[in-house]
């Protein structure tokens, strides 16, 4: 599993200790950026943070609350409120173990759901390590883990130096967005497909009959013939191929009366994953598949209003995984444009739209 996503290193944290009584303590902190595991939570702006903790004598149990201003969408500021409980067990005068859980909540965020995260840890003087786990990280429906190591060195009564390194991993941070069965051997996939085919009531005596529509063209026709052949060989599906002019095909698709399976494509008009994912949004004007999943729409909406690029990418990846699991489409290939350009040609730049303006081109040495 390719899961490296976040590597955070934080130094020079300024903390001011406030009330400190027998069992109650509080802390106020000012930071230049509220960075949570490598992702800014305050839009790269300063944040004010405060905590209040209560320890139950020498039992090892404690509870607390922590709050900070956050800013993910440019138009609104919100508050994060964390509620947590901890237990610390003493091993000897130097070593101890700890465990606990935190509830992350966003009282002012109507579109932000809270989530739980638990941890176990180990302390040795000024050094500590923790392993965190969340079954539903940031309420996105995916689990995530975080491994951290910390070192704190008091400088004065009001100033301390904190060093932190962390590593995020798990399903939420999975890089590859693909079908969950893609890595399985081909024979295993065909075997399961045949079982599902029979369970749906189809057989050699009663085969599934389906029509593939596509716009006329040699390449499109060859692909359609190949798909029909594969379906026939693996499952016994009877496929009818129907080629028509592109505009006629588009009208047929939009009518949503005659199409069962059709060929389509999309070229991104700007260099961003959202350009492709938006085509499956339920209210998008050219959502040709008719795909409609409220959760998918919600994830895209969160990405639209997310200022932090790392968190925005996470929402888009979640949306892509959800859509692929629902199978509204079957990706076949990606377009590739190849050009042979002599080194003396200047001004040539690769771009998503594959457009080159002649006014920007010239030969080296020419005026």
C-alpha positions as CSV (number, residue, x, y, z in Angstrom):
1,X,0.0,0.0,0.0
2,X,1.4,3.3,-1.0
3,X,0.4,5.5,1.9
4,X,3.0,8.2,2.6
5,X,1.0,11.4,2.8
6,X,2.1,13.7,5.6
7,X,5.5,14.3,7.2
8,X,5.3,17.2,9.7
9,X,8.1,18.8,11.6
10,X,7.2,21.6,14.0
11,X,9.7,23.7,16.1
12,X,9.5,26.8,18.3
13,X,6.0,26.6,19.8
14,X,5.3,29.5,22.2
15,X,3.0,28.4,25.0
16,X,2.0,30.4,28.1
17,X,0.8,28.5,31.1
18,X,-2.3,30.0,32.7
19,X,-4.2,28.8,35.8
20,X,-2.5,25.9,37.5
21,X,-4.1,24.6,40.7
22,X,-4.1,21.2,42.4
23,X,-6.0,19.3,39.7
24,X,-6.9,22.0,37.1
25,X,-4.7,23.6,34.5
26,X,-5.2,25.7,31.4
27,X,-3.0,26.9,28.6
28,X,-3.2,29.6,26.0
29,X,-1.2,29.4,22.7
30,X,-0.6,31.7,19.8
31,X,0.7,30.2,16.6
32,X,1.5,31.6,13.2
33,X,-0.4,28.8,11.5
34,X,-2.6,26.1,13.0
35,X,-1.0,23.1,11.2
36,X,-2.6,19.7,12.0
37,X,-0.4,16.9,10.7
38,X,0.9,18.8,7.8
39,X,-2.4,20.4,6.7
40,X,-3.2,24.0,7.6
41,X,-6.4,24.4,9.5
42,X,-6.4,28.2,9.6
43,X,-5.8,29.1,6.0
44,X,-2.1,29.8,6.7
45,X,-3.2,32.5,9.1
46,X,-2.4,32.9,12.8
47,X,-4.6,31.1,15.4
48,X,-5.4,31.5,19.0
49,X,-5.8,28.3,21.0
50,X,-6.7,27.5,24.5
51,X,-7.1,24.4,26.7
52,X,-8.6,23.4,30.1
53,X,-7.7,20.1,31.8
54,X,-8.8,18.4,34.9
55,X,-6.8,15.5,36.5
56,X,-8.6,13.1,39.0
57,X,-5.9,13.1,41.6
58,X,-3.3,10.4,41.4
59,X,-5.6,8.0,39.5
60,X,-4.0,8.7,36.2
61,X,-7.3,9.8,34.6
62,X,-7.8,13.2,33.2
63,X,-10.3,15.0,30.9
64,X,-10.0,18.2,29.0
65,X,-11.2,20.5,26.2
66,X,-9.2,22.4,23.6
67,X,-10.3,25.0,21.1
68,X,-8.9,27.0,18.2
69,X,-10.1,29.2,15.4
70,X,-10.0,27.5,12.0
71,X,-10.5,28.8,8.5
72,X,-11.0,26.4,5.6
73,X,-13.4,28.3,3.4
74,X,-12.4,31.9,2.5
75,X,-15.8,33.2,3.3
76,X,-16.2,32.0,6.9
77,X,-14.3,31.5,10.1
78,X,-15.2,28.7,12.4
79,X,-14.2,27.1,15.7
80,X,-12.8,23.7,16.4
81,X,-13.6,22.3,19.8
82,X,-11.9,19.0,20.9
83,X,-13.0,17.1,23.9
84,X,-10.7,14.3,25.2
85,X,-10.0,11.9,28.1
86,X,-6.7,10.2,28.9
87,X,-5.2,7.6,31.2
88,X,-1.5,7.5,32.1
89,X,-0.1,4.4,33.8
90,X,3.2,4.8,35.6
91,X,5.8,2.0,34.8
92,X,8.6,3.6,36.9
93,X,10.0,7.0,37.6
94,X,11.1,7.4,34.0
95,X,8.7,5.4,31.8
96,X,4.9,5.5,31.5
97,X,2.2,4.4,29.1
98,X,-0.9,6.3,28.1
99,X,-4.2,5.8,26.2
100,X,-7.1,8.0,25.4
101,X,-9.5,9.3,22.8
102,X,-10.5,12.7,21.3
103,X,-13.8,13.9,19.9
104,X,-13.2,16.6,17.2
105,X,-16.2,18.9,16.8
106,X,-17.0,22.0,14.8
107,X,-19.9,23.8,16.4
108,X,-20.2,26.6,13.8
109,X,-19.7,24.3,10.8
110,X,-23.0,23.2,9.4
111,X,-21.3,21.1,6.8
112,X,-18.6,19.7,9.0
113,X,-19.2,16.5,11.0
114,X,-17.3,15.6,14.1
115,X,-15.3,12.3,14.5
116,X,-13.6,10.2,17.1
117,X,-9.9,9.3,17.3
118,X,-8.2,7.0,19.8
119,X,-4.6,6.5,20.7
120,X,-2.1,4.6,22.7
121,X,1.3,6.0,23.7
122,X,4.6,5.7,25.6
123,X,6.4,8.4,27.6
124,X,10.0,8.6,28.6
125,X,10.9,11.8,30.3
126,X,10.7,14.7,27.8
127,X,10.2,12.2,24.9
128,X,6.9,10.6,23.9
129,X,5.3,8.5,21.1
130,X,1.7,8.0,20.2
131,X,-0.2,5.9,17.7
132,X,-3.6,7.3,16.7
133,X,-6.5,5.6,14.9
134,X,-9.7,7.0,13.5
135,X,-12.3,4.6,12.0
136,X,-14.1,7.6,10.2
137,X,-11.4,10.2,9.8
138,X,-12.8,13.7,9.3
139,X,-16.2,12.0,8.8
140,X,-15.2,10.9,5.3
141,X,-16.0,7.3,5.7
142,X,-12.4,6.1,5.6
143,X,-10.0,5.0,8.4
144,X,-6.7,6.7,9.1
145,X,-3.7,6.3,11.4
146,X,-1.1,8.7,12.6
147,X,2.2,7.9,14.2
148,X,4.0,10.7,16.1
149,X,7.0,11.4,18.2
150,X,7.5,14.4,20.4
151,X,10.2,16.1,22.5
152,X,9.6,19.0,24.8
153,X,12.3,21.1,26.4
154,X,11.3,23.9,28.9
155,X,13.2,27.1,28.2
156,X,11.7,29.3,30.9
157,X,8.6,29.2,33.1
158,X,6.6,30.7,30.2
159,X,8.5,29.4,27.1
160,X,9.2,25.9,25.9
161,X,10.6,24.3,22.8
162,X,8.6,21.5,21.2
163,X,9.8,19.2,18.5
164,X,7.3,17.0,16.6
165,X,7.5,14.6,13.7
166,X,4.5,12.7,12.4
167,X,3.5,10.2,9.7
168,X,-0.1,9.9,8.3
169,X,-1.1,6.6,6.7
170,X,-4.2,4.3,6.2
171,X,-7.1,4.1,3.8
172,X,-7.9,7.8,3.9
173,X,-4.4,8.7,2.7
174,X,-4.3,6.0,0.1
175,X,-2.8,7.4,-3.1
176,X,-4.2,5.1,-5.7
177,X,-7.9,5.7,-6.6
178,X,-8.9,2.5,-8.5
179,X,-11.4,-0.3,-8.4
180,X,-10.9,-2.5,-5.4
181,X,-10.6,-5.6,-7.5
182,X,-8.1,-4.2,-10.0
183,X,-5.1,-6.0,-8.5
184,X,-6.8,-9.4,-8.4
185,X,-5.7,-12.0,-11.0
186,X,-7.8,-11.9,-14.1
187,X,-9.0,-15.5,-13.7
188,X,-10.4,-14.7,-10.2
189,X,-12.2,-11.6,-11.5
190,X,-13.8,-13.6,-14.4
191,X,-14.8,-16.4,-11.9
192,X,-16.6,-13.9,-9.6
193,X,-18.2,-12.1,-12.6
194,X,-19.7,-15.4,-13.8
195,X,-21.1,-16.1,-10.3
196,X,-22.7,-12.6,-10.2
197,X,-24.0,-13.1,-13.8
198,X,-25.7,-16.4,-12.8
199,X,-27.1,-14.8,-9.6
200,X,-28.7,-12.1,-11.7
201,X,-30.6,-14.8,-13.6
202,X,-28.5,-15.0,-16.8
203,X,-27.1,-18.1,-18.4
204,X,-26.1,-19.6,-21.8
205,X,-29.7,-20.4,-22.4
206,X,-30.8,-16.9,-21.3
207,X,-28.0,-14.5,-22.0
208,X,-27.9,-10.8,-21.2
209,X,-28.6,-8.7,-24.3
210,X,-27.1,-5.2,-24.3
211,X,-26.4,-2.5,-26.9
212,X,-23.3,-0.4,-27.1
213,X,-23.7,3.0,-28.9
214,X,-20.7,5.0,-30.0
215,X,-19.8,7.8,-32.4
216,X,-18.5,6.6,-35.7
217,X,-14.7,6.2,-36.1
218,X,-12.2,3.5,-36.8
219,X,-10.7,3.5,-33.3
220,X,-14.1,3.6,-31.6
221,X,-15.4,0.7,-33.7
222,X,-12.4,-1.4,-32.9
223,X,-12.8,-0.8,-29.1
224,X,-16.5,-1.6,-29.2
225,X,-15.8,-4.9,-31.1
226,X,-13.1,-5.8,-28.5
227,X,-15.5,-5.1,-25.6
228,X,-18.3,-7.1,-27.2
229,X,-15.8,-10.0,-27.8
230,X,-14.6,-10.0,-24.2
231,X,-18.1,-10.0,-22.7
232,X,-19.1,-12.8,-25.0
233,X,-16.1,-15.0,-24.2
234,X,-16.2,-14.4,-20.4
235,X,-19.9,-14.3,-19.8
236,X,-21.8,-15.1,-22.9
237,X,-23.3,-11.7,-23.3
238,X,-25.0,-10.9,-26.6
239,X,-23.9,-7.4,-27.6
240,X,-25.3,-5.2,-30.4
241,X,-23.1,-2.5,-31.7
242,X,-24.6,0.8,-33.0
243,X,-22.5,3.5,-34.5
244,X,-23.8,7.0,-35.2
245,X,-22.7,10.5,-35.9
246,X,-21.5,12.3,-32.7
247,X,-24.3,14.9,-32.5
248,X,-26.9,12.2,-33.0
249,X,-25.2,10.1,-30.3
250,X,-25.2,13.0,-27.9
251,X,-28.9,13.7,-28.5
252,X,-29.7,10.0,-27.9
253,X,-27.7,10.0,-24.6
254,X,-29.3,13.1,-23.3
255,X,-32.8,11.7,-24.1
256,X,-32.0,8.8,-21.8
257,X,-34.5,6.5,-23.6
258,X,-32.5,4.2,-25.9
259,X,-29.0,4.0,-24.4
260,X,-27.8,1.1,-22.3
261,X,-24.1,1.4,-22.7
262,X,-22.4,4.3,-24.6
263,X,-19.0,5.6,-25.4
264,X,-18.1,9.0,-24.1
265,X,-14.9,11.0,-23.3
266,X,-13.9,14.1,-21.5
267,X,-10.8,16.4,-21.9
268,X,-10.1,18.6,-18.9
269,X,-10.3,22.2,-19.8
270,X,-8.0,23.1,-16.9
271,X,-5.3,21.2,-14.9
272,X,-7.3,20.0,-12.0
273,X,-9.0,16.7,-11.0
274,X,-12.2,18.6,-10.3
275,X,-12.7,19.1,-14.0
276,X,-13.2,15.4,-14.4
277,X,-15.0,14.6,-11.2
278,X,-17.5,17.3,-11.8
279,X,-18.9,15.4,-14.8
280,X,-20.5,12.9,-12.4
281,X,-22.1,15.5,-10.1
282,X,-25.8,15.0,-10.0
283,X,-26.7,18.6,-11.0
284,X,-23.9,19.1,-13.5
285,X,-25.3,20.1,-16.9
286,X,-23.5,17.5,-18.9
287,X,-23.7,14.6,-16.5
288,X,-24.3,12.1,-19.3
289,X,-24.4,9.0,-17.1
290,X,-27.2,10.3,-14.8
291,X,-25.1,9.3,-11.8
292,X,-26.6,10.8,-8.6
293,X,-25.1,10.1,-5.1
294,X,-25.7,12.7,-2.4
295,X,-22.5,11.7,-0.6
296,X,-20.5,12.2,-3.8
297,X,-22.0,15.7,-4.3
298,X,-21.2,16.5,-0.6
299,X,-17.6,15.6,-1.0
300,X,-17.2,17.7,-4.2
301,X,-18.9,20.6,-2.4
302,X,-16.4,20.4,0.5
303,X,-13.6,20.4,-2.0
304,X,-15.0,23.5,-3.7
305,X,-15.0,25.4,-0.4
306,X,-11.7,24.1,0.9
307,X,-8.8,26.6,0.9
308,X,-6.1,24.2,2.0
309,X,-4.8,22.2,-1.0
310,X,-3.9,19.1,1.0
311,X,-7.3,18.8,2.5
312,X,-9.0,19.7,-0.8
313,X,-7.1,16.8,-2.5
314,X,-8.3,14.4,0.2
315,X,-11.9,15.3,-0.4
316,X,-11.5,14.8,-4.2
317,X,-9.8,11.5,-3.6
318,X,-12.6,10.4,-1.4
319,X,-15.2,11.4,-4.0
320,X,-13.3,9.5,-6.7
321,X,-13.1,6.3,-4.6
322,X,-16.8,6.5,-3.9
323,X,-17.7,7.0,-7.6
324,X,-15.6,4.2,-8.8
325,X,-17.2,1.8,-6.2
326,X,-20.6,2.8,-7.6
327,X,-19.5,2.0,-11.2
328,X,-21.4,4.6,-13.2
329,X,-18.7,4.3,-15.9
330,X,-16.0,2.0,-17.0
331,X,-12.7,3.8,-17.7
332,X,-10.9,2.4,-20.8
333,X,-7.9,4.6,-21.6
334,X,-6.4,8.1,-21.3
335,X,-5.8,10.3,-24.3
336,X,-2.1,10.9,-25.0
337,X,-0.8,13.5,-27.4
338,X,2.7,13.0,-28.9
339,X,4.7,15.7,-30.7
340,X,8.1,15.8,-32.2
341,X,9.6,19.2,-31.6
342,X,13.1,20.2,-32.6
343,X,15.2,21.8,-29.9
344,X,15.5,25.0,-31.8
345,X,11.8,25.6,-31.5
346,X,11.2,28.0,-28.7
347,X,7.9,28.9,-26.9
348,X,6.4,25.4,-27.1
349,X,4.8,24.3,-23.9
350,X,2.8,21.2,-23.0
351,X,-0.7,21.9,-21.7
352,X,-3.9,20.1,-20.8
353,X,-5.8,21.4,-23.9
354,X,-3.0,20.6,-26.3
355,X,-3.2,24.1,-27.8
356,X,-0.2,25.9,-29.2
357,X,-0.4,29.5,-30.4
358,X,1.8,30.2,-33.3
359,X,2.4,33.8,-32.1
360,X,4.3,32.3,-29.1
361,X,6.6,30.1,-31.3
362,X,9.9,31.0,-32.9
363,X,13.1,29.4,-34.0
364,X,16.2,29.9,-32.0
365,X,18.3,32.7,-33.5
366,X,15.4,34.4,-35.3
367,X,14.3,37.8,-34.4
